[in-house]
Each structure stands twice: as structure tokens, then as C-alpha cells.
Amino acid sequence: MTPEQPALLPPGPATLAAVVRCRRCGRVLRDPEARMLRLGKECRGPEHAVRVVAGEQDPLPGI
């Protein structure tokens, strides 16, 4: 990346904090997926579902 190009991600910590709390109820989260979303399984609704898509993918062009 050159200095004149804008960064794609805003500056911030590269890793999650040691203690991550649920945005809705404030409980400490231990599940990696819940920590990433900052929502516990009990507080997460269908609008926060994480979909895992398995299957074959086409290779990227030029690789």
C-alpha cells in the first residue's frame, strides 16, 4: 500500500480485548464467534446469524 492510497480498514486494535462483553446484556463472552460479533448466543437474533458457506470456489484470476 502506498501512502497516497486510503486504508481499507480504519485504524484499530488487531486483536480483541482480553475481556469482551455482550453489547446487549453486558455478560463476559467466551465463544470466539460471540466475541467477534460482541453479542452472546442468547442475545443474538436471526438478524445477527453467521452463515457458513461451504463448497467449491472458483480460483482467483491471475493466481
C-alpha positions in Angstrom: 0.0 0.0 0.0 1.4 3.4 -0.9 0.9 6.5 1.3 -1.5 8.2 -1.1 -3.9 5.2 -1.1 -6.5 5.3 1.7 -6.6 2.3 4.1 -9.4 -0.1 3.6 -9.9 -0.7 7.3 -10.0 2.0 9.9 -7.1 2.0 12.4 -7.7 0.0 15.4 -6.5 -2.9 17.5 -5.5 -6.0 15.6 -6.8 -8.3 18.3 -9.9 -8.4 20.5 -9.6 -7.2 24.1 -8.9 -9.8 26.8 -12.5 -9.3 28.1 -15.3 -8.8 25.6 -18.8 -8.1 26.9 -22.1 -8.6 25.2 -23.4 -5.3 23.7 -27.0 -6.1 24.8 -26.7 -7.7 28.3 -23.1 -6.9 29.4 -22.1 -10.5 30.2 -18.5 -11.7 29.5 -18.2 -13.6 26.2 -16.0 -16.6 25.8 -17.2 -18.1 22.4 -15.0 -16.8 19.5 -18.0 -16.1 17.3 -19.8 -14.3 20.0 -16.7 -12.2 20.8 -16.3 -11.3 17.2 -20.0 -10.1 17.0 -19.9 -8.8 20.5 -23.3 -10.5 21.0 -23.9 -13.6 23.1 -25.9 -16.5 21.7 -28.9 -15.7 23.9 -29.0 -12.1 22.8 -28.3 -12.8 19.1 -31.4 -12.8 16.9 -31.9 -14.1 13.4 -30.7 -10.8 12.0 -27.3 -11.5 13.5 -26.9 -15.0 12.3 -23.5 -16.0 11.0 -23.7 -18.1 7.8 -21.0 -20.5 6.9 -21.0 -21.3 3.2 -19.1 -24.5 2.3 -18.4 -25.5 -1.2 -16.1 -25.2 -4.1 -15.0 -21.8 -5.2 -13.5 -20.7 -8.5 -9.8 -19.8 -8.3 -9.0 -16.1 -8.3 -7.9 -14.9 -11.8 -4.2 -14.3 -12.1 -3.2 -16.7 -9.3 
